[in-house]
Amino acid sequence: MWREFKEFAMKGNVLDLAVAVIIGGAFGKIVTSLVNDIIMPLVGLLMGGLDFSGLQLQAGSEAVKYGAFIQSVVDFLIIAFSIFLVVKAANRRKQKEGAAPEEAPLPSDEVILLSEIRDLLKSRQ
């Protein structure tokens, strides 16, 4: 069982996934900073100085912080759009590589010789 787990854990897909999760976490922090520190203040400025992070409704003794929710939705949309662009670029590159015409390999000496023999036999008939 340990050997099977080790084989599973060392497969390329699992390692690629682990790297993707780590990079994704770091990318998420960058996007959160972009949204919180750059985009949302600009959106708030355009909307008359409105700060989304402080938006909340008071429901009894609890506060419903819908401003934080709006920021999370903007985070998600930016991350989703960024991933969309990366996947689209990767697909475009893959299509270009696949569309490149492959050069036919040069025939070997044996194939050339057999072709000449075939042509000679056809010419005798």
N, CA, C and O of each residue as an XYZ file, in Angstrom:
500
protein
N       0.836     -1.189      0.000
C       0.000      0.000      0.000
C       0.886      1.261      0.000
O       0.593      2.230     -0.700
N       1.961      1.235      0.785
C       2.869      2.390      0.834
C       3.500      2.628     -0.529
O       3.639      3.772     -0.961
N       3.886      1.543     -1.212
C       4.513      1.659     -2.526
C       3.528      2.267     -3.530
O       3.898      3.128     -4.327
N       2.278      1.815     -3.483
C       1.261      2.364     -4.385
C       1.038      3.851     -4.119
O       0.910      4.647     -5.049
N       0.992      4.218     -2.830
C       0.811      5.630     -2.491
C       1.988      6.455     -2.990
O       1.805      7.554     -3.514
N       3.199      5.924     -2.828
C       4.393      6.627     -3.266
C       4.373      6.814     -4.789
O       4.719      7.886     -5.284
N       3.971      5.781     -5.527
C       3.860      5.898     -6.982
C       2.821      6.943     -7.365
O       3.039      7.732     -8.284
N       1.696      6.950     -6.664
C       0.634      7.921     -6.929
C       1.119      9.341     -6.643
O       0.905     10.253     -7.442
N       1.771      9.515     -5.501
C       2.212     10.846     -5.090
C       3.325     11.385     -5.982
O       3.469     12.599     -6.124
N       4.100     10.512     -6.573
C       5.221     10.952     -7.393
C       4.870     11.081     -8.876
O       5.717     11.454     -9.688
N       3.629     10.775     -9.224
C       3.234     10.960    -10.622
C       3.314     12.437    -10.965
O       3.141     13.299    -10.104
N       3.574     12.711    -12.220
C       3.709     14.088    -12.674
C       2.472     14.919    -12.421
O       2.586     16.096    -12.077
N       1.294     14.344    -12.580
C       0.067     15.117    -12.415
C      -0.096     15.615    -10.985
O      -0.534     16.745    -10.770
N       0.248     14.796    -10.017
C       0.107     15.197     -8.617
C       1.100     16.308     -8.289
O       0.754     17.273     -7.608
N       2.316     16.173     -8.768
C       3.312     17.210     -8.508
C       2.925     18.509     -9.215
O       3.068     19.590     -8.644
N       2.439     18.410    -10.444
C       1.988     19.602    -11.165
C       0.843     20.275    -10.421
O       0.789     21.502    -10.329
N      -0.063     19.475     -9.897
C      -1.195     20.021     -9.154
C      -0.719     20.724     -7.891
O      -1.226     21.794     -7.552
N       0.243     20.142     -7.194
C       0.757     20.768     -5.979
C       1.407     22.112     -6.298
O       1.203     23.090     -5.579
N       2.181     22.158     -7.366
C       2.810     23.415     -7.772
C       1.729     24.435     -8.143
O       1.830     25.610     -7.788
N       0.710     23.987     -8.849
C      -0.373     24.890     -9.255
C      -1.104     25.461     -8.049
O      -1.467     26.637     -8.046
N      -1.322     24.643     -7.027
C      -2.014     25.123     -5.825
C      -1.166     26.180     -5.118
O      -1.688     27.204     -4.677
N       0.125     25.936     -5.011
C       1.008     26.900     -4.338
C       1.064     28.207     -5.114
O       0.941     29.285     -4.532
N       1.250     28.116     -6.426
C       1.294     29.324     -7.248
C      -0.066     30.017     -7.234
O      -0.139     31.246     -7.208
N      -1.138     29.235     -7.250
C      -2.475     29.812     -7.194
C      -2.717     30.587     -5.911
O      -3.357     31.638     -5.928
N      -2.207     30.071     -4.795
C      -2.332     30.793     -3.526
C      -1.603     32.118     -3.560
O      -2.118     33.136     -3.098
N      -0.405     32.097     -4.108
C       0.368     33.340     -4.217
C      -0.314     34.306     -5.186
O      -0.363     35.511     -4.937
N      -0.838     33.776     -6.287
C      -1.534     34.608     -7.259
C      -2.793     35.204     -6.630
O      -3.145     36.351     -6.906
N      -3.468     34.429     -5.790
C      -4.658     34.927     -5.104
C      -4.334     36.117     -4.210
O      -5.117     37.064     -4.125
N      -3.185     36.074     -3.543
C      -2.775     37.203     -2.697
C      -2.512     38.444     -3.537
O      -2.864     39.557     -3.148
N      -1.886     38.238     -4.700
C      -1.616     39.372     -5.584
C      -2.916     39.989     -6.073
O      -3.069     41.211     -6.083
N      -3.852     39.137     -6.479
C      -5.131     39.643     -6.977
C      -5.913     40.322     -5.866
O      -6.546     41.352     -6.101
N      -5.882     39.768     -4.667
C      -6.571     40.402     -3.541
C      -5.991     41.786     -3.282
O      -6.736     42.737     -3.043
N      -4.687     41.905     -3.327
C      -4.070     43.218     -3.149
C      -4.458     44.156     -4.277
O      -4.753     45.327     -4.038
N      -4.462     43.653     -5.503
C      -4.876     44.470     -6.649
C      -6.290     44.997     -6.453
O      -6.556     46.180     -6.668
N      -7.187     44.121     -6.048
C      -8.581     44.528     -5.863
C      -8.718     45.481     -4.685
O      -9.321     46.547     -4.814
N      -8.156     45.099     -3.524
C      -8.338     45.903     -2.316
C      -7.613     47.243     -2.368
O      -8.133     48.255     -1.897
N      -6.411     47.249     -2.942
C      -5.571     48.438     -2.863
C      -5.616     49.336     -4.095
O      -5.240     50.506     -4.022
N      -6.074     48.797     -5.230
C      -6.077     49.606     -6.455
C      -7.473     49.742     -7.055
O      -7.961     50.855     -7.248
N      -8.113     48.620     -7.351
C      -9.387     48.670     -8.090
C     -10.521     49.229     -7.241
O     -11.218     50.152     -7.663
N     -10.709     48.676     -6.050
C     -11.849     49.108     -5.235
C     -11.750     50.583     -4.828
O     -12.775     51.264     -4.841
N     -10.576     51.111     -4.468
C     -10.519     52.556     -4.196
C     -10.887     53.392     -5.428
O     -11.543     54.425     -5.302
N     -10.463     52.945     -6.621
C     -10.831     53.673     -7.841
C     -12.336     53.595     -8.099
O     -12.961     54.589     -8.471
N     -12.917     52.403     -7.899
C     -14.366     52.261     -8.072
C     -15.094     53.120     -7.051
O     -16.089     53.768     -7.378
N     -14.605     53.130     -5.821
C     -15.204     53.967     -4.786
C     -15.098     55.443     -5.127
O     -16.037     56.205     -4.894
N     -13.966     55.850     -5.676
C     -13.772     57.239     -6.092
C     -14.751     57.617     -7.198
O     -15.340     58.698     -7.176
N     -14.919     56.718     -8.165
C     -15.867     56.980     -9.253
C     -17.313     57.045     -8.763
O     -18.163     57.685     -9.382
N     -17.576     56.379     -7.653
C     -18.932     56.362     -7.108
C     -19.080     57.380     -5.972
O     -19.941     57.225     -5.107
N     -18.255     58.401     -5.977
C     -18.408     59.471     -4.998
C     -17.737     59.205     -3.671
O     -18.252     59.623     -2.634
N     -16.623     58.536     -3.666
C     -15.888     58.300     -2.435
C     -16.418     57.142     -1.610
O     -16.105     57.046     -0.424
N     -17.209     56.264     -2.200
C     -17.787     55.125     -1.495
C     -16.713     54.075     -1.239
O     -16.014     53.663     -2.164
N     -16.580     53.641      0.013
C     -15.626     52.595      0.380
C     -16.401     51.299      0.577
O     -17.186     51.177      1.517
N     -16.181     50.334     -0.310
C     -16.939     49.086     -0.245
C     -16.625     48.266      0.992
O     -17.499     47.571      1.508
N     -15.403     48.333      1.473
C     -15.037     47.482      2.604
C     -15.830     47.814      3.861
O     -15.996     46.954      4.725
N     -16.315     49.029      3.977
C     -17.062     49.415      5.172
C     -18.570     49.255      5.031
O     -19.305     49.539      5.976
N     -19.046     48.809      3.880
C     -20.491     48.668      3.689
C     -21.021     47.496      4.507
O     -20.523     46.373      4.424
N     -22.030     47.792      5.285
C     -22.646     46.742      6.092
C     -24.041     47.165      6.508
O     -24.362     48.353      6.550
N     -24.851     46.187      6.809
C     -26.191     46.411      7.350
C     -26.202     45.901      8.780
O     -25.651     44.844      9.085
N     -26.829     46.658      9.633
C     -26.930     46.249     11.027
C     -28.219     45.449     11.195
O     -29.310     45.971     10.962
N     -28.099     44.193     11.597
C     -29.258     43.331     11.838
C     -29.219     42.915     13.309
O     -28.599     41.916     13.671
N     -29.884     43.691     14.132
C     -29.828     43.436     15.569
C     -28.438     43.746     16.072
O     -27.925     44.846     15.869
N     -27.833     42.781     16.726
C     -26.474     42.991     17.229
C     -25.409     42.534     16.236
O     -24.213     42.695     16.482
N     -25.842     41.971     15.126
C     -24.906     41.469     14.115
C     -24.838     42.414     12.920
O     -25.802     43.116     12.613
N     -23.696     42.423     12.256
C     -23.510     43.247     11.059
C     -23.377     42.341      9.846
O     -22.607     41.380      9.854
N     -24.138     42.658      8.801
C     -24.041     41.940      7.532
C     -23.107     42.760      6.646
O     -23.464     43.840      6.173
N     -21.909     42.229      6.431
C     -20.863     42.971      5.719
C     -20.925     42.648      4.223
O     -20.148     41.833      3.726
N     -21.839     43.282      3.522
C     -21.985     43.018      2.096
C     -20.902     43.708      1.275
O     -20.692     43.345      0.118
N     -20.216     44.682      1.836
C     -19.082     45.306      1.148
C     -17.936     44.320      0.962
O     -17.293     44.300     -0.087
N     -17.683     43.508      1.974
C     -16.639     42.479      1.870
C     -17.034     41.442      0.830
O     -16.183     40.912      0.116
N     -18.325     41.155      0.749
C     -18.811     40.219     -0.262
C     -18.593     40.785     -1.664
O     -18.169     40.059     -2.563
N     -18.877     42.064     -1.857
C     -18.670     42.696     -3.167
C     -17.201     42.603     -3.549
O     -16.876     42.314     -4.701
N     -16.311     42.844     -2.593
C     -14.880     42.738     -2.879
C     -14.497     41.300     -3.240
O     -13.678     41.085     -4.134
N     -15.073     40.333     -2.563
C     -14.778     38.930     -2.880
C     -15.262     38.564     -4.276
O     -14.595     37.816     -4.990
N     -16.419     39.089     -4.669
C     -16.931     38.830     -6.018
C     -16.009     39.451     -7.056
O     -15.722     38.824     -8.076
N     -15.542     40.666     -6.815
C     -14.608     41.310     -7.746
C     -13.304     40.512     -7.799
O     -12.748     40.331     -8.882
N     -12.803     40.031     -6.658
C     -11.616     39.157     -6.631
C     -11.822     37.946     -7.541
O     -10.984     37.626     -8.384
N     -12.954     37.289     -7.345
C     -13.253     36.088     -8.121
C     -13.287     36.393     -9.613
O     -12.705     35.659    -10.412
N     -13.968     37.476     -9.990
C     -14.083     37.817    -11.407
C     -12.720     38.104    -12.026
O     -12.459     37.701    -13.159
N     -11.852     38.794    -11.296
C     -10.521     39.088    -11.816
C      -9.701     37.810    -11.942
O      -9.029     37.608    -12.954
N      -9.744     36.952    -10.940
C      -9.011     35.690    -10.999
C      -9.531     34.822    -12.140
O      -8.741     34.264    -12.903
N     -10.861     34.703    -12.265
C     -11.452     33.890    -13.325
C     -11.063     34.429    -14.701
O     -10.738     33.656    -15.603
N     -11.095     35.747    -14.862
C     -10.729     36.346    -16.146
C      -9.254     36.125    -16.446
O      -8.889     35.852    -17.589
N      -8.402     36.241    -15.432
C      -6.963     36.016    -15.620
C      -6.692     34.575    -16.042
O      -5.914     34.328    -16.963
N      -7.333     33.635    -15.372
C      -7.153     32.225    -15.726
C      -7.678     31.963    -17.131
O      -7.071     31.207    -17.889
N      -8.804     32.583    -17.483
C      -9.348     32.453    -18.827
C      -8.327     32.910    -19.867
O      -8.127     32.238    -20.878
N      -7.680     34.053    -19.621
C      -6.693     34.570    -20.566
C      -5.490     33.629    -20.685
O      -4.980     33.409    -21.784
N      -5.039     33.077    -19.559
C      -3.896     32.166    -19.586
C      -4.243     30.898    -20.358
O      -3.453     30.438    -21.183
N      -5.421     30.329    -20.096
C      -5.845     29.112    -20.798
C      -6.024     29.391    -22.282
O      -5.639     28.577    -23.121
N      -6.605     30.534    -22.606
C      -6.805     30.899    -24.011
C      -5.464     31.030    -24.729
O      -5.317     30.558    -25.856
N      -4.489     31.667    -24.086
C      -3.159     31.805    -24.690
C      -2.489     30.449    -24.857
O      -1.854     30.197    -25.881
N      -2.621     29.573    -23.867
C      -2.026     28.236    -23.959
C      -2.674     27.438    -25.085
O      -1.981     26.745    -25.831
N      -3.993     27.528    -25.214
C      -4.684     26.819    -26.295
C      -4.262     27.358    -27.657
O      -4.075     26.583    -28.595
N      -4.110     28.662    -27.776
C      -3.684     29.269    -29.039
C      -2.284     28.781    -29.409
O      -2.023     28.451    -30.566
N      -1.382     28.735    -28.419
C      -0.021     28.267    -28.672
C      -0.030     26.798    -29.080
O       0.707     26.390    -29.978
N      -0.875     26.001    -28.411
C      -0.959     24.583    -28.729
C      -1.496     24.376    -30.146
O      -1.035     23.485    -30.859
N      -2.472     25.197    -30.558
C      -3.015     25.097    -31.912
C      -1.960     25.470    -32.943
O      -1.865     24.831    -33.991
N      -1.167     26.498    -32.657
C      -0.110     26.893    -33.593
C       0.918     25.784    -33.743
O       1.386     25.511    -34.848
N       1.267     25.150    -32.642
C       2.238     24.052    -32.706
C       1.672     22.874    -33.471
O       2.391     22.232    -34.237
N       0.395     22.579    -33.277
C      -0.251     21.456    -33.958
C      -0.494     21.756    -35.424
O      -0.527     20.835    -36.240
N      -0.665     23.028    -35.779
C      -0.963     23.401    -37.156
C       0.283     23.450    -38.019
O       0.181     23.464    -39.246
N       1.441     23.477    -37.412
C       2.684     23.539    -38.184
C       2.822     22.262    -39.015
O       2.744     21.154    -38.484
N       3.025     22.426    -40.309
C       3.141     21.227    -41.153
C       4.410     20.458    -40.816
O       5.497     21.018    -40.671
N       4.222     19.175    -40.702
C       5.367     18.332    -40.394
C       6.047     17.935    -41.701
O       5.390     17.561    -42.672
N       7.343     18.023    -41.705
C       8.096     17.626    -42.881
C       8.149     16.104    -42.922
O       8.393     15.441    -41.914
N       7.912     15.572    -44.115
C       7.989     14.126    -44.279
C       9.439     13.692    -44.119
O      10.338     14.323    -44.674
N       9.673     12.638    -43.376
C      11.052     12.189    -43.209
C      11.596     11.683    -44.541
O      10.856     11.136    -45.359
N      12.868     11.869    -44.743
C      13.505     11.391    -45.965
C      13.483      9.868    -45.971
O      13.734      9.230    -44.949
N      13.178      9.287    -47.143
C      13.134      7.815    -47.190
C      14.532      7.225    -46.990
O      15.541      7.808    -47.386
N      14.551      6.071    -46.373
C      15.837      5.401    -46.122
C      16.381      4.844    -47.434
O      15.679      4.798    -48.444
N      17.630      4.429    -47.399
C      18.263      3.860    -48.590
C      17.520      2.617    -49.063
O      17.379      2.393    -50.265
N      17.046      1.809    -48.115
C      16.326      0.588    -48.482
C      15.032      0.909    -49.202
O      14.673      0.240    -50.171
N      14.325      1.935    -48.730
C      13.071      2.319    -49.367
C      13.344      2.832    -50.778
O      12.599      2.512    -51.704
N      14.389      3.613    -50.950
C      14.743      4.125    -52.277
C      15.075      2.961    -53.217
O      14.623      2.935    -54.362
N      15.860      2.009    -52.732
C      16.231      0.855    -53.536
C      15.002      0.033    -53.910
O      14.853     -0.367    -55.064
N      14.123     -0.220    -52.945
C      12.907     -0.980    -53.234
C      12.004     -0.244    -54.215
O      11.360     -0.871    -55.056
N      11.953      1.075    -54.115
C      11.148      1.859    -55.061
C      11.716      1.747    -56.474
O      10.956      1.633    -57.436
N      13.031      1.777    -56.609
C      13.654      1.626    -57.924
C      13.381      0.244    -58.505
O      13.109      0.111    -59.699
N      13.453     -0.782    -57.664
C      13.162     -2.150    -58.119
C      11.713     -2.245    -58.578
O      11.422     -2.830    -59.621
N      10.814     -1.672    -57.800
C       9.392     -1.676    -58.171
C       9.190     -0.985    -59.520
O       8.478     -1.500    -60.382
N       9.809      0.166    -59.701
C       9.652      0.904    -60.958
C      10.210      0.106    -62.141
O       9.616      0.113    -63.219
N      11.356     -0.589    -61.951
C      11.927     -1.414    -63.005
C      10.993     -2.567    -63.379
O      10.803     -2.878    -64.555
N      10.418     -3.190    -62.352
C       9.482     -4.302    -62.615
C       8.245     -3.812    -63.341
O       7.721     -4.521    -64.201
N       7.762     -2.615    -63.020
C       6.594     -2.061    -63.709
C       6.925     -1.744    -65.173
O       6.088     -1.928    -66.056
N       8.133     -1.275    -65.419
C       8.512     -0.895    -66.779
C       8.682     -2.124    -67.685
O       8.527     -2.000    -68.900
N       8.990     -3.288    -67.138
C       9.145     -4.525    -67.919
C       7.806     -5.071    -68.365
O       7.733     -5.763    -69.380
N       6.752     -4.780    -67.637
C       5.452     -5.352    -67.981
C       4.837     -4.670    -69.114
O       3.736     -5.032    -69.529
